[in-house]
Amino acid sequence: MSVSLPADKLREALARIAAWRLAPADPVACPVCEVQGLEVDDRSTRPYAEWYVLSCPSCGLAHTIHIPMSPSLPGGE
C-alpha cells in the first residue's frame, strides 16, 4: 500500500528536499512519519521543471512533487 503526501506536509517535504540537495549522502527524515530514510529521486527536467519522487520504506510514502520552472527567454539575461 502506498501513502500519498498529505497537503499539510508539502512545505515540510520541500524543506526535506532542500536538505537532501545540500547533502545527498546524509539521511533525511520522512515528512509524514519522521523516520530517517526518506528516499529522494530527482527526475527533474531543468530548466523546465523539477520533479522529485519521494518514498519512505517505513510508512509507505510514495509521492511525486512537480515544481514548474520558467525557461529562459531568447535574448534575456
N, C-alpha and C positions, 0 to 999 in steps of 0.2 A: 504494500500500500504506500503510495506516495502522498506527501503532505505539501500543499501549496503554501506560499508565504502569506500570512495574514496581512491585510492592508496596513494595520497599525505598526507593523515591524519593518516596513520598507525603508524608513530613514535609518534604522539600525543596520539593516542589510547593506545599504550603501556605505555606511561607515566601516563595516567589516570588509567590504570590497576595497575601499581605500587603504585600509591597513594591510590587506593582502598584497596590494600593488606595491606598497612601500617595502615590504619584507615577505616575498612569496614563500620563503622557506620556513617562516615562523608559523606555528599553529594558530588557527583562527577559530573563535567560538561561534557556534551557530546562533543566529539572531532569534531563533524560536526556542530552542531548549537550553541554550547557553553552554553546551558541552563542546570542549575543544575537538577539532577535527573536521570543521566545515571544509568541503572541497569546492574550490572555485575553478571553473574552466572558462578562460577568456576566449570567446569566439567572435570578437569584435571585427568589424569591417571598417576600420578607420580610413579616411576621415568622415565616413558617413554615419556610423553608428557604433555604439559599444553594446556588446551582448555578453552577459555573464550567466553561466549555468551554475546554480548553487545546489549542492546536495549534502545531506548530513546522514551518515550511517547510523547515528544514534536515534534520531526521531523520524527519519524517513523523508525529510525535506527534499523536494525536487522542484526547483523553480528557476525560471529564466527571467532575467531582468534586461530590458531593452532601453537604452538611452540614446535617443536620436541626436545627431550632431549636424552642424551646418557645414556643408562642403565649402571650401574656399572658392570665391568667385574669380573668374578670369579678370586679370588687371587689378585685383585687390591686393592690398598689402597686409 
